[in-house]
Each structure stands twice: as structure tokens, then as C-alpha cells.
């Protein structure tokens, strides 16, 4: 029996009555599926690092988020492939659908959208019981946006420097923790000159995550002389899923 539901982009997706084999092309959603129905996860990208036992559990790697191995995915015969508007290419989604593989595309720019999208995916699409971790995420993040008091810039790349802008999931998450993310340029992830970035007029603090660019104590902080630096987990501020519990507990408010 086949159902038809509409994904986050308004695309009708034909679905099997039971979803038993899932390939995830989104690290955040890989973790969400693994924490909800681990036996269903049969494929994930090379960037899917959580949980750490995916390889030991027999999950097949399907290359990267931007260059997935479509032949390997087809051979896995998934009931569903999970993708994301920002993280995956529309061309790959179209090619998979052209081979008759259902692809569910998510579109997430805020924490409430993340919670609603994951609940739809896991409960309505996959017909699994709502996991306790999702209920806890909903409880933790259900309050109003915190009054903004600290302005932060969040580089995601260097040489050239790129930072988090608006509208993005990371900016919304940080706002809910009391951090205002100024927009030093146009677009969701604007390019910015370092001289303009290291400016107390713009921000009070620089948050350096360890992904997508791996900022470390020896790579990143030395570029800033006028603003204080804090190294943070990239997973905590860019992933949605069970990581939202870690984000709530680990990021200073």
C-alpha cells in the first residue's frame, strides 16, 4: 500500500505503508533516526559522525552530502531517503526520485521548525512512536526567545572568512540562548573581511565552532586581536535532533 504525503518543500512523496529501510543524507537527521529506530538506518553520509557506532552497526557510507553515491543508495533499496534543502543538492534529489526512490526533503531555519519537521518525519512519515528525546527537546526549547544581551559573530570558514547570517537555524538557536547574531553582510552565510569581523562595534564575542571549518586553539583565535574568543561545538549550534539537548545544557546562557 502506498501513501502520499507532502514534504517541507511542498513536494508530494509516495511512501510505503511501513518504513523499514532509511538512508539519511543529513548528519543531524542521521542521529535523529539512529536515536529513534536504529535498525531502520541502512545508509548515511561520511559526515554523519553521531552516534559513533554507525559503522559497527553495519550502516553503509554513501559518500558526502553534496556528492552522494547514488548507485550505492539505489543498491540499498531504501524505503525512504532523507534530505535537506540547505545541505543537499536538488539535482541528487531529482535523480533519486527518477529511479523511483522516495526522497523526503526537510527545510529548517528555526528551532521550532526543526522540532515540527522532525516530529512529522519520524511520527507521521515513518510511523514510529515519538521518541523521548524529541519530547525533551520540545520541553527545553518551548519557551520564548530570550532577551538578547550578547552580540556574537560565528565564522564557519576562513580564507575567505564566512559567517552565520540570517535566516539560519544557528542564528535562531543562539537567539533563544540570549545571543544576538549581527549580520555583517547580505545572505545566509556572507563573506566578510577579517578587519570588519574583528570589530567591537559589530560584536562582543566570537564563537569558533569545530565544523564545517575545524577551528581549534591553534587555528582561528590568533586571527582576532580586538574581540574575545570562545571555541564551541559545531554540532551543538548547527545540528538539530538529539544534539539540541546537548546544546541547551552545554552553551552558556
HUNORSUL-V515601 format. One record per pair of residues at least 12 apart in sequence whose ideal C-beta (glycine too) atoms are under 10 Angstrom apart, sorted by sequence separation. I is the first residue (numbers start at 0). GAP is how many residues later the second one is. If there is no record, write none. Layout:
I & GAP
I & GAP
This chain:
1 & 12
2 & 12
21 & 12
28 & 12
59 & 12
80 & 12
92 & 12
105 & 12
117 & 12
118 & 12
121 & 12
151 & 12
152 & 12
155 & 12
170 & 12
183 & 12
184 & 12
207 & 12
216 & 12
234 & 12
235 & 12
1 & 13
2 & 13
29 & 13
30 & 13
37 & 13
40 & 13
47 & 13
59 & 13
61 & 13
67 & 13
82 & 13
103 & 13
117 & 13
167 & 13
183 & 13
207 & 13
232 & 13
235 & 13
236 & 13
0 & 14
1 & 14
2 & 14
18 & 14
21 & 14
29 & 14
33 & 14
46 & 14
47 & 14
61 & 14
105 & 14
153 & 14
155 & 14
205 & 14
214 & 14
216 & 14
232 & 14
235 & 14
236 & 14
0 & 15
1 & 15
21 & 15
28 & 15
29 & 15
32 & 15
34 & 15
37 & 15
41 & 15
43 & 15
45 & 15
59 & 15
67 & 15
80 & 15
87 & 15
89 & 15
105 & 15
117 & 15
118 & 15
165 & 15
167 & 15
183 & 15
205 & 15
207 & 15
215 & 15
231 & 15
234 & 15
235 & 15
0 & 16
23 & 16
33 & 16
34 & 16
37 & 16
40 & 16
41 & 16
42 & 16
43 & 16
44 & 16
45 & 16
46 & 16
59 & 16
61 & 16
80 & 16
103 & 16
117 & 16
118 & 16
153 & 16
164 & 16
165 & 16
166 & 16
207 & 16
214 & 16
0 & 17
19 & 17
21 & 17
23 & 17
26 & 17
29 & 17
30 & 17
33 & 17
40 & 17
41 & 17
42 & 17
43 & 17
44 & 17
45 & 17
46 & 17
47 & 17
58 & 17
87 & 17
103 & 17
153 & 17
163 & 17
164 & 17
165 & 17
170 & 17
181 & 17
205 & 17
214 & 17
232 & 17
18 & 18
20 & 18
21 & 18
22 & 18
23 & 18
24 & 18
25 & 18
26 & 18
29 & 18
30 & 18
31 & 18
38 & 18
40 & 18
41 & 18
42 & 18
43 & 18
44 & 18
45 & 18
46 & 18
64 & 18
77 & 18
87 & 18
118 & 18
162 & 18
164 & 18
169 & 18
183 & 18
205 & 18
231 & 18
232 & 18
19 & 19
20 & 19
21 & 19
22 & 19
23 & 19
24 & 19
25 & 19
26 & 19
28 & 19
29 & 19
30 & 19
33 & 19
37 & 19
38 & 19
40 & 19
42 & 19
44 & 19
45 & 19
46 & 19
61 & 19
64 & 19
72 & 19
86 & 19
114 & 19
117 & 19
118 & 19
151 & 19
162 & 19
163 & 19
164 & 19
167 & 19
168 & 19
169 & 19
181 & 19
182 & 19
183 & 19
214 & 19
231 & 19
19 & 20
20 & 20
21 & 20
22 & 20
23 & 20
24 & 20
26 & 20
27 & 20
29 & 20
30 & 20
33 & 20
41 & 20
44 & 20
67 & 20
80 & 20
81 & 20
82 & 20
83 & 20
84 & 20
85 & 20
114 & 20
117 & 20
153 & 20
162 & 20
164 & 20
165 & 20
167 & 20
181 & 20
205 & 20
213 & 20
231 & 20
18 & 21
20 & 21
21 & 21
22 & 21
23 & 21
25 & 21
26 & 21
29 & 21
37 & 21
44 & 21
45 & 21
64 & 21
65 & 21
67 & 21
73 & 21
79 & 21
80 & 21
81 & 21
82 & 21
83 & 21
84 & 21
85 & 21
86 & 21
103 & 21
162 & 21
164 & 21
165 & 21
166 & 21
167 & 21
181 & 21
205 & 21
207 & 21
208 & 21
209 & 21
212 & 21
229 & 21
17 & 22
19 & 22
20 & 22
21 & 22
22 & 22
24 & 22
25 & 22
26 & 22
27 & 22
44 & 22
45 & 22
64 & 22
65 & 22
66 & 22
69 & 22
72 & 22
73 & 22
78 & 22
79 & 22
80 & 22
81 & 22
82 & 22
83 & 22
84 & 22
85 & 22
103 & 22
114 & 22
115 & 22
151 & 22
162 & 22
164 & 22
165 & 22
180 & 22
181 & 22
204 & 22
205 & 22
206 & 22
207 & 22
208 & 22
209 & 22
210 & 22
211 & 22
229 & 22
24 & 23
26 & 23
30 & 23
33 & 23
44 & 23
63 & 23
64 & 23
65 & 23
72 & 23
77 & 23
78 & 23
79 & 23
80 & 23
81 & 23
82 & 23
83 & 23
84 & 23
85 & 23
101 & 23
113 & 23
114 & 23
160 & 23
161 & 23
164 & 23
165 & 23
179 & 23
188 & 23
202 & 23
203 & 23
204 & 23
205 & 23
206 & 23
207 & 23
208 & 23
209 & 23
210 & 23
23 & 24
29 & 24
44 & 24
63 & 24
64 & 24
67 & 24
76 & 24
77 & 24
79 & 24
80 & 24
81 & 24
83 & 24
84 & 24
149 & 24
163 & 24
164 & 24
165 & 24
178 & 24
179 & 24
201 & 24
202 & 24
203 & 24
204 & 24
205 & 24
206 & 24
207 & 24
208 & 24
209 & 24
210 & 24
33 & 25
42 & 25
66 & 25
67 & 25
69 & 25
73 & 25
75 & 25
77 & 25
151 & 25
153 & 25
161 & 25
163 & 25
164 & 25
178 & 25
197 & 25
198 & 25
200 & 25
201 & 25
202 & 25
204 & 25
205 & 25
206 & 25
208 & 25
209 & 25
42 & 26
65 & 26
69 & 26
72 & 26
73 & 26
110 & 26
111 & 26
114 & 26
147 & 26
151 & 26
161 & 26
162 & 26
163 & 26
178 & 26
180 & 26
196 & 26
197 & 26
199 & 26
207 & 26
208 & 26
209 & 26
210 & 26
211 & 26
64 & 27
67 & 27
73 & 27
110 & 27
113 & 27
114 & 27
144 & 27
147 & 27
149 & 27
151 & 27
153 & 27
161 & 27
162 & 27
164 & 27
196 & 27
197 & 27
198 & 27
199 & 27
206 & 27
208 & 27
210 & 27
67 & 28
69 & 28
70 & 28
72 & 28
145 & 28
146 & 28
147 & 28
149 & 28
150 & 28
151 & 28
152 & 28
161 & 28
162 & 28
178 & 28
197 & 28
198 & 28
199 & 28
208 & 28
210 & 28
29 & 29
42 & 29
69 & 29
110 & 29
111 & 29
145 & 29
147 & 29
148 & 29
149 & 29
150 & 29
151 & 29
152 & 29
160 & 29
161 & 29
162 & 29
193 & 29
196 & 29
197 & 29
208 & 29
42 & 30
72 & 30
110 & 30
111 & 30
144 & 30
145 & 30
147 & 30
148 & 30
149 & 30
150 & 30
151 & 30
152 & 30
160 & 30
161 & 30
193 & 30
196 & 30
206 & 30
41 & 31
69 & 31
110 & 31
144 & 31
145 & 31
146 & 31
147 & 31
148 & 31
150 & 31
152 & 31
159 & 31
160 & 31
194 & 31
42 & 32
140 & 32
143 & 32
144 & 32
145 & 32
147 & 32
156 & 32
159 & 32
160 & 32
42 & 33
83 & 33
142 & 33
144 & 33
145 & 33
146 & 33
147 & 33
155 & 33
159 & 33
160 & 33
173 & 33
41 & 34
110 & 34
145 & 34
156 & 34
159 & 34
160 & 34
162 & 34
23 & 35
41 & 35
42 & 35
109 & 35
140 & 35
153 & 35
158 & 35
160 & 35
161 & 35
22 & 36
41 & 36
139 & 36
140 & 36
157 & 36
160 & 36
22 & 37
24 & 37
40 & 37
41 & 37
154 & 37
160 & 37
169 & 37
23 & 38
24 & 38
26 & 38
39 & 38
42 & 38
43 & 38
22 & 39
24 & 39
25 & 39
39 & 39
42 & 39
81 & 39
152 & 39
154 & 39
157 & 39
162 & 39
169 & 39
24 & 40
39 & 40
46 & 40
162 & 40
23 & 41
24 & 41
40 & 41
79 & 41
44 & 42
154 & 42
24 & 43
44 & 43
81 & 43
152 & 43
162 & 43
163 & 43
81 & 44
152 & 44
162 & 44
206 & 44
22 & 45
79 & 45
152 & 45
163 & 45
79 & 46
152 & 46
32 & 47
78 & 47
24 & 48
22 & 49
32 & 49
150 & 49
152 & 49
153 & 49
22 & 50
31 & 50
150 & 50
151 & 50
152 & 50
157 & 50
161 & 50
22 & 51
150 & 51
151 & 51
152 & 51
153 & 51
154 & 51
161 & 51
29 & 52
150 & 52
151 & 52
152 & 52
153 & 52
154 & 52
155 & 52
160 & 52
22 & 53
28 & 53
149 & 53
150 & 53
151 & 53
152 & 53
153 & 53
154 & 53
155 & 53
21 & 54
22 & 54
23 & 54
27 & 54
28 & 54
149 & 54
150 & 54
151 & 54
152 & 54
153 & 54
154 & 54
158 & 54
20 & 55
22 & 55
28 & 55
113 & 55
148 & 55
149 & 55
151 & 55
152 & 55
153 & 55
155 & 55
156 & 55
157 & 55
20 & 56
21 & 56
22 & 56
23 & 56
24 & 56
25 & 56
27 & 56
112 & 56
155 & 56
156 & 56
20 & 57
21 & 57
22 & 57
23 & 57
24 & 57
25 & 57
26 & 57
108 & 57
109 & 57
155 & 57
157 & 57
19 & 58
20 & 58
21 & 58
22 & 58
23 & 58
24 & 58
25 & 58
28 & 58
108 & 58
109 & 58
110 & 58
113 & 58
154 & 58
156 & 58
173 & 58
178 & 58
18 & 59
19 & 59
20 & 59
21 & 59
22 & 59
23 & 59
24 & 59
27 & 59
108 & 59
109 & 59
112 & 59
113 & 59
155 & 59
18 & 60
19 & 60
20 & 60
21 & 60
22 & 60
23 & 60
25 & 60
26 & 60
107 & 60
108 & 60
111 & 60
154 & 60
176 & 60
17 & 61
18 & 61
25 & 61
107 & 61
108 & 61
109 & 61
110 & 61
157 & 61
15 & 62
16 & 62
24 & 62
25 & 62
108 & 62
109 & 62
110 & 62
157 & 62
160 & 62
15 & 63
24 & 63
108 & 63
109 & 63
172 & 63
173 & 63
14 & 64
15 & 64
24 & 64
107 & 64
110 & 64
111 & 64
158 & 64
169 & 64
172 & 64
14 & 65
109 & 65
110 & 65
154 & 65
157 & 65
172 & 65
109 & 66
110 & 66
169 & 66
170 & 66
172 & 66
12 & 67
24 & 67
169 & 67
172 & 67
12 & 68
24 & 68
154 & 68
168 & 68
169 & 68
154 & 69
168 & 69
169 & 69
167 & 70
168 & 70
176 & 70
24 & 71
152 & 71
168 & 71
172 & 71
175 & 71
176 & 71
175 & 72
178 & 72
22 & 73
163 & 73
173 & 73
177 & 73
178 & 73
8 & 74
152 & 74
163 & 74
172 & 74
176 & 74
177 & 74
178 & 74
6 & 75
7 & 75
28 & 75
151 & 75
172 & 75
176 & 75
177 & 75
6 & 76
7 & 76
8 & 76
150 & 76
176 & 76
7 & 77
28 & 77
173 & 77
175 & 77
6 & 78
22 & 78
24 & 78
27 & 78
151 & 78
153 & 78
155 & 78
172 & 78
25 & 79
28 & 79
108 & 79
22 & 80
24 & 80
25 & 80
27 & 80
151 & 80
153 & 80
8 & 81
155 & 81
10 & 82
21 & 82
25 & 82
31 & 82
35 & 82
85 & 82
155 & 82
13 & 83
18 & 83
85 & 83
153 & 83
8 & 84
12 & 84
153 & 84
18 & 85
28 & 85
31 & 85
32 & 85
35 & 85
36 & 85
151 & 85
6 & 86
10 & 86
13 & 86
15 & 86
27 & 86
31 & 86
35 & 86
39 & 86
14 & 87
34 & 87
35 & 87
13 & 88
28 & 88
32 & 88
39 & 88
12 & 89
14 & 89
28 & 89
31 & 89
32 & 89
36 & 89
12 & 90
27 & 90
31 & 90
35 & 90
12 & 91
36 & 91
10 & 92
12 & 92
28 & 92
35 & 92
36 & 92
10 & 93
28 & 93
32 & 93
35 & 93
10 & 94
35 & 94
36 & 94
6 & 95
8 & 95
9 & 95
32 & 95
35 & 95
6 & 96
7 & 96
8 & 96
34 & 96
35 & 96
4 & 97
6 & 97
7 & 97
8 & 97
9 & 97
34 & 97
35 & 97
3 & 98
5 & 98
6 & 98
7 & 98
8 & 98
32 & 98
34 & 98
35 & 98
4 & 99
6 & 99
7 & 99
21 & 99
31 & 99
34 & 99
1 & 100
6 & 100
7 & 100
31 & 101
18 & 102
30 & 102
31 & 102
85 & 102
149 & 102
18 & 103
21 & 103
85 & 103
136 & 103
140 & 103
149 & 103
21 & 104
136 & 104
139 & 104
140 & 104
148 & 104
7 & 105
31 & 105
136 & 105
139 & 105
18 & 106
19 & 106
135 & 106
136 & 106
137 & 106
138 & 106
140 & 106
18 & 107
133 & 107
136 & 107
139 & 107
140 & 107
145 & 107
7 & 108
17 & 108
18 & 108
132 & 108
133 & 108
135 & 108
136 & 108
139 & 108
7 & 109
14 & 109
17 & 109
18 & 109
132 & 109
135 & 109
138 & 109
139 & 109
6 & 110
14 & 110
16 & 110
132 & 110
133 & 110
136 & 110
14 & 111
15 & 111
130 & 111
132 & 111
133 & 111
136 & 111
7 & 112
12 & 112
14 & 112
132 & 112
135 & 112
6 & 113
7 & 113
5 & 114
6 & 114
4 & 115
4 & 116
6 & 118
4 & 119
121 & 119
4 & 120
2 & 121
2 & 122
117 & 122
116 & 123
117 & 123
2 & 124
117 & 124
113 & 125
114 & 125
113 & 126
117 & 126
112 & 127
113 & 127
110 & 129
114 & 129
109 & 130
113 & 130
107 & 132
110 & 133
105 & 134
110 & 136
27 & 141
83 & 156
48 & 162
46 & 164
46 & 165
26 & 184
49 & 185
48 & 186
49 & 189
48 & 190
49 & 191
50 & 191
49 & 192
49 & 193
49 & 196
30 & 204
35 & 205
34 & 206
35 & 206
27 & 207
31 & 207
33 & 207
34 & 207
26 & 208
30 & 208
31 & 208
32 & 208
33 & 208
34 & 208
29 & 209
30 & 209
31 & 209
27 & 210
28 & 210
30 & 210
31 & 210
26 & 211
27 & 211
28 & 211
29 & 211
30 & 211
31 & 211
26 & 212
27 & 212
28 & 212
30 & 212
31 & 212
25 & 213
26 & 213
27 & 213
25 & 214
26 & 214
27 & 214
25 & 215
27 & 215
26 & 216
27 & 216
